[in-house]
Amino acid sequence: MIKKKDQYKKTVMKDMFGGQGEVVLEHFWEKDELKANNRLCAKLQVEPGCSIGFHVHEDEEEIFIILKGKAQVDDNGTQSILKEGDTLLTKSGEGHDLKCIGDETLELLAFISLYNQDADQ
C-alpha cells in the first residue's frame, strides 16, 4: 500500500501534555490503517521554544528519531540534548518530555507501539 505525502493527515496539538505552544503531527499511517499494535506513526514538527510536557507511557512504548534540529529531553528523570540521528526509547512505565531548543524547527519521527492489546480495539 502506498500513501503519498499530500494524503497524510495533519493535526495540531496545543500545549501537548502541558507543554508550550504547538506541535504539528503529520500522520503517515493511522491506527485504523495498521494491523500491528501501533497507535502512532508520524513526523512531529516543534518550533523553537515549543514543547511536549512530561508524561508517562503505560502498556506501550514510544520511539523518537531526531531528523533535524535540537531537543532538550527529560528521559525518565535524566536530562539530555538530542540532535539529528539521535533516538529516544520510552518504555512502559517510563516518562519523557521534549523541548525544541536552538533556532530551527525540530523534526522527529515518532512511533508508539502498544503492549498486549488487540490491534482491532
C-alpha positions as CSV (number, residue, x, y, z in Angstrom):
1,M,0.0,0.0,0.0
2,I,1.3,3.4,-1.0
3,K,0.4,6.7,0.5
4,K,1.6,10.0,-1.0
5,K,2.7,13.0,1.1
6,D,-0.4,15.0,0.2
7,Q,-2.6,12.3,1.7
8,Y,-1.1,12.5,5.2
9,K,-3.5,13.8,7.8
10,K,-2.1,16.7,9.8
11,T,-3.1,17.6,13.3
12,V,-2.0,20.5,15.5
13,M,-1.8,19.9,19.2
14,K,-1.7,22.9,21.5
15,D,0.1,22.8,24.8
16,M,0.6,19.0,24.4
17,F,0.7,17.2,27.7
18,G,1.0,20.5,29.4
19,G,3.9,21.7,27.2
20,Q,4.0,25.1,25.5
21,G,3.0,26.2,22.0
22,E,2.0,23.9,19.1
23,V,3.2,20.6,17.9
24,V,2.3,19.6,14.3
25,L,1.8,15.9,13.7
26,E,1.9,14.6,10.1
27,H,0.4,11.1,10.3
28,F,2.0,8.7,7.8
29,W,-0.4,5.9,8.9
30,E,-3.2,6.0,11.4
31,K,-4.1,3.3,13.9
32,D,-7.1,2.0,11.9
33,E,-4.9,1.6,8.8
34,L,-2.5,-0.7,10.6
35,K,-2.9,-4.4,11.7
36,A,0.0,-4.3,14.1
37,N,-0.4,-2.9,17.6
38,N,0.7,0.7,16.8
39,R,-1.2,3.8,17.6
40,L,1.2,6.4,16.2
41,C,3.4,6.6,13.1
42,A,4.1,10.2,12.4
43,K,6.5,13.1,11.9
44,L,6.4,15.8,14.5
45,Q,7.4,19.4,14.0
46,V,8.1,21.5,17.0
47,E,9.0,25.2,16.6
48,P,11.8,26.8,18.8
49,G,10.6,27.3,22.4
50,C,7.7,24.9,22.0
51,S,7.5,21.7,23.9
52,I,5.7,18.5,24.8
53,G,5.1,18.2,28.6
54,F,6.3,15.3,30.7
55,H,4.0,12.3,30.5
56,V,4.3,8.6,31.3
57,H,3.6,5.8,28.9
58,E,1.6,2.8,30.2
59,D,1.3,-0.5,28.3
60,E,3.1,1.0,25.3
61,E,6.5,2.3,24.2
62,E,7.5,5.2,22.1
63,I,10.5,5.8,19.9
64,F,11.7,9.2,18.8
65,I,14.2,9.6,16.0
66,I,15.5,13.2,15.6
67,L,15.6,14.2,11.9
68,K,16.5,17.9,12.2
69,G,17.1,20.4,15.0
70,K,18.0,20.1,18.6
71,A,15.8,18.9,21.5
72,Q,16.2,19.0,25.3
73,V,14.6,16.0,26.8
74,D,13.8,14.6,30.2
75,D,14.2,10.8,29.8
76,N,12.6,9.4,32.9
77,G,14.5,11.9,35.1
78,T,17.7,12.2,33.0
79,Q,18.2,15.4,31.2
80,S,19.8,15.2,27.7
81,I,20.3,17.1,24.5
82,L,19.4,15.2,21.3
83,K,20.4,16.1,17.8
84,E,20.0,14.8,14.2
85,G,20.3,11.0,14.2
86,D,19.8,10.5,18.0
87,T,17.0,8.4,19.3
88,L,14.9,8.0,22.5
89,L,13.1,4.9,23.6
90,T,10.4,5.4,26.3
91,K,9.2,2.0,27.7
92,S,6.0,1.3,29.6
93,G,6.0,2.8,33.0
94,E,8.6,5.5,32.0
95,G,8.1,9.1,31.1
96,H,9.6,11.8,29.0
97,D,9.2,15.4,27.8
98,L,10.7,17.3,24.9
99,K,11.5,20.9,24.1
100,C,12.8,22.4,20.8
101,I,16.0,24.4,21.6
102,G,18.0,26.4,19.2
103,D,16.9,28.5,16.2
104,E,15.5,25.8,13.8
105,T,12.3,23.8,13.7
106,L,12.7,20.4,15.4
107,E,11.6,17.5,13.2
108,L,11.3,13.9,14.5
109,L,9.7,10.6,13.7
110,A,7.5,9.2,16.5
111,F,6.2,5.6,16.8
112,I,4.0,4.3,19.6
113,S,3.6,0.5,19.9
114,L,1.0,-1.0,22.3
115,Y,1.6,-3.9,24.6
116,N,-0.8,-6.9,24.9
117,Q,-3.7,-5.4,23.1
118,D,-5.8,-6.5,20.1
119,A,-5.0,-4.2,17.2
120,D,-8.7,-4.1,16.3
121,Q,-9.8,-2.5,19.6
